[in-house]
Amino acid sequence: MAGMLDNFPTRRQRGEITLQTLLLLFAGTLLTLTLVVAFVTSYGYFRDYVADQLAAHARDGATATGLSLSNAIDGADPIASASLIDAVFDSGRYLAVEYLGHDGEVIAGRRMPLQANRAPEWFVSLAALPLPEAEAEVVRGWSRLGKVRVVSHPGRAYDDLWHISLGLLLSALVIATGGLLGLFLLLRRTLRPLKEVEAQARALGQRDFRKRVSIRSTRELNRVTEAMNQMADDLGQLFEGQGKLIQHLRRVNNEDPVTGLASRSAFDQRMKVEVESEEKSAPGVLIMLQLAYFADYNLAYGRDEGDQLLRQVAGGIRAFVARHAESFAGRRTGAEFAVFVPGASAADVRIWAEQLVRELDGIYSDLSAPMDAHVHAGLAVARPGDGIRVLLAAADEALRAAQQRGDSCSLLLPDPGVESHHNMETWRTIITQAIREDKLSLWLQPMVHGERQTLVHYQVFSRIESAEGPLKAGLFVPMAERLGLVSDIDRMLLTRALECLERHPERRLAVSLGSSSIASDSFRDDLLTMVAKAGRTAGRLWVGIAEVTIQHHRKAVSSLIRELSRLGVPVLVDRFGVGGVPFSYLKRLPFRAVRIDHSFIHNLDRHDENQFWLESVVGIAHSRGVKVYATGVETAAEYSVLCRLGIDGAMGYHLGRPFAADT
């Protein structure tokens, strides 16, 4: 049903007639035929009536003239006969009055041409009334003197028939116009629910189940509207239930049931992508946190109080993650937590970790008094070439060393390569200089579909030039977010992308925007202005908004998506699945696609839970007309599973490496 609604035409159909027009044409044709038949019948009746009157007039004139010549006037006297004929001709409406002898000679007579006073000549020719001719004998005693021939003049008859025809035609037009107007108003009022049903169907196609049809009409249409309203309610409830199912599956597979943070397997999988993926492989710092004496706390206060403590500590960690873009956290086991901060230097994270330890120590101490309470943290730096095992071992070693010190503290073990990472100020200088000198380039990675790997579009990645050479987005974007410079980066990115689309009409590009950019009023205005100026070119640009951004900036995201949709720009949900956002936002906002985060794709062929979750997402998204894309495909086995699940597009190093947009 949803697929049919999604294919519902959004533009006026050509070559098809509306029901209202069809009914008007039928009723109008029937009414016109009826009036035409009535007009022709009435016209024929009046024409015959007029013709009969002319014939009677001719007979009466001939009879009266013949009697006058036979009795009152000497018919043998031509002068007297001519006087009578003139008197009769002048007193009546005759075309000809003649007195004929035995041999057919005209003894006396008068004639006049055929003409009408008011009826036009074309009507006279069309009506063609017969010219009734009547004759009467003129006798004297037993002698036959001749005969009188009288032809009535039809001019008056033509005028009367013209007036009657005009009256009939005017009456027919008035009746037809009034009837059609009344029928139009009646149909318009009767069929109004159909337009509301059409609007409701379009809303259902856009996954908006709130619209209802309240207009009442005929019994049949009322049943249709009631059925549509019921279907909208059922679909809304179904969508809500499916959304809750997806959310539940995601929580079961990827969230810790007590704290709501990422589970150990989900955290490790996401961190593995961040650390080992070739495109990401950005330096970052792993923070391992542990609450000391938590087992004693559980024994003293009970499991419920222990879970409450873990939830409050998780709230403090969640607040820390919200302050540092791109970072994420998880619970590993018991009272041990982990936070990964990508793209940050060891010096900066050391300071942030000390602050986090103090905050968590305050929470722990307040709840555990008078028991001893300490929070320890171990830090380890992720470097290119080191896998997740090396990183976890280094952080665990640092954590054990911090625990040996006793009091709450954080510790980063000495590492010769740690201090080589840039600090915040160095990053500010690098990024600001790149923005000022416009040193940003585009790299494209193909998004493909199916076993033949048909191109869907290109995902855009950015690089900036620095003294060290080109820097990947995975390196500088998290720092740009923290420094409040990502909006300037995204403006440059959009400008380059639109220029690329203008140069390459065959391409379709997808860009991902930062959370700070979406939250900025000025950036949203600039984005809409650029898109509006680009015209049809912007229809080949996909705009990606991270799921976490949707959660944190719902009002800004809603207005932006609706404006972009109005301008014909497709919008997709980026990094779908890691934000923990209820799936119901797809019901309210006109998203065209979702892009599954790469952490769900890594080792997908060996992860049955993620396969089941992804299959559910694909089914529900497709039922709403939303496409599903995947990122981070590194092996043929992963792509094979995605194809089997019906994914609409996927990208990764197995399917195609990024390349410079200008090549």
C-alpha positions, 0 to 999 in steps of 0.5 A: 500500500505504501509503495503505491502511495509513494508512486502516487503522481505529484503533478497534474496528469495529462490526457486524463479527465476528471470525474467532475468534468466527465459528469458535466460533459455527460449532463451538459451533452444530454441537456443540450440534446434535449434543448435542441430537440425541444427547439427543433420541435417547437420551431417546426410546430410554429413554422407549420402553424404560420404556413397554415395561417398563410394558406387560410389568409390566401383562401379568404382573400381569394374567396372575398375578391371572387365574390365581390367581382361576381356580385358587387362589381361588374366583373366584365368591366376592367376598370371597376375590376382594377379598382377592386383589386387595388383596394383588396391588395392595399388593405391586406398582406398579399404578395400578388392579387390578380384577376385572370380571364378565360385565356389566362390574361391578366385583366387586373392585378398587383404584385410586390417583391418578397421581403421581411421587415425584421427577419434577416435574409439568411433566416428567410432563406433558411425558413423557406416558408411555402407561398400559399396560392388560392383561386376563386371563380368570377361568375355572372349568373351562369356565365364564367367570367374568369378567376381570381388568384391570390398569393399571401405575403409571408413577410409578417410570418417570417418576422413572427417566426424570427421572434419566436425562434429568438425567444426559443433560443434565448430560453434554451440558453438560459435553461442550459446555463442555469442547469449547467451552473447548478450541476457544477455547483452540486458536483463541486459540493458533492465531490469535495471529499474526493479532493480531500481524499486525494490530499490525504493519499498524497500525505500518506505517500509522504508518511504523514498519517495525521490528515483526516477528511471531515467533509460530509457528502453522499452516503457512498463518498462518506463510506470512502472517506471513513475507510480512508481515515481508518486506513490512515489511523491503521497505517500510523499505528503500524508505522509507530509499532514498526518504529518501536520494533526497530528501536527495540532491536537496535537497543537489544543488539547495540545498547547496554540495558542498564545505562543505555550506552553502547554495548561492549560489542557495539562500542568495539565494532564502531571503534574498530571502524574509526581506528582501522578503516582506511578512509577514517583511520584518524588519530584519536584517544580512548578513555577507559573509566572504572568505578573503584569499589563498585562491588562493595557498593552493590553489596551494601546498597543492593543491585537496584541502587547499583544500577541507579548509580551506573545510570547517573554515571552514564548520564555524566558520560553522555553529557561529556560526549555531547560536548565533543563532536564525533565522540561516542561511549559505551559500557564494557563490563560492570562499572567499566566504561569507555569513551573514544574521542576521534581527531583529538590530541592527547594533550587536549583529551588529558585535560578533558579526561581530568574534568570528566573524572572529577564530575563522575567522582562527584556523582559517585561520592554523593551516592556512596558516602560514607563509603570510599569512592574513586574513579580512575581513567586510563588513556591511550592514543590511536595511531595509524597502523595500530589495531583495536587490540593494541589500543584497548591493551594500552588503555587497559594498562594505563587504567591499571596504573591509575588504579595503583595510585589510589585517588581518583585520577586519569593517566596517559602512559608515556608514548614517544609518538603521543605528543606529535599530534596537533593540539587545539590551537594548531588545528585552529591555525591549520583549518583557518588558513585552509578556509582563508586560502580556499584550500579545499578539494573534493574527493568522490566515492561511488555508491553502487547498487546490485550485483552489477554495481550500477552507479547510484551517486557519488559520496563527497569527501573533502580534503584540506591542504596543509604543510603536512600535505592533504588532510582527510575529513576524518582528521579535521572535521571533528576538530572543526566541529569543536572549534566552531569552524565546520560551517565555513568548511561546509559552505566551501564544500557545497560551493565546490559540489554545485560547481562540480554538478554544473561541470558534470551534468551526468553526476549525482553527488551526496554531501554530509553536513555538520551538526553545527552547520545545521544549527546555524541560522545563517548557514541554513539561509546560505544553503537555501540561497545556494540551492535556489540559485542552482536551479535544476542542478540542485536536484542532483545533490543529496544532502545528508544530515546525521541522525544525532543532529536530528535529535539535538536540533529537531526544529531547525532540521524540520524547517530545513528539510521541508524547504529543501524538499520544496526546492526539489533537493533530496535529503537523507539521514546520515549515520543511521542507527548510532543516534538512538533516535526513535524511528518515527521521525521518518513519519513526519519529515520527507526524507528520501533515504537513510544511510546505515552507519558503517559500524553496523556493516563491519563483519555483517556476514558474521553478525546475525543480530545486525543482519536481522536489524538491517533486514527490518530497517530495509523492509519498513523503510521500503514500505514508506518509500524510503531508500536504504544505503550502506557505508563502509563495505570492506569485503565481498561477503559484506556486500553479498549480504547487503544485496541479499537484504535488498539494500538500495546502494552501498559504498566502501573500499571494496566497491570503489576507492575515493578519487579526486573530483577533477580527475 
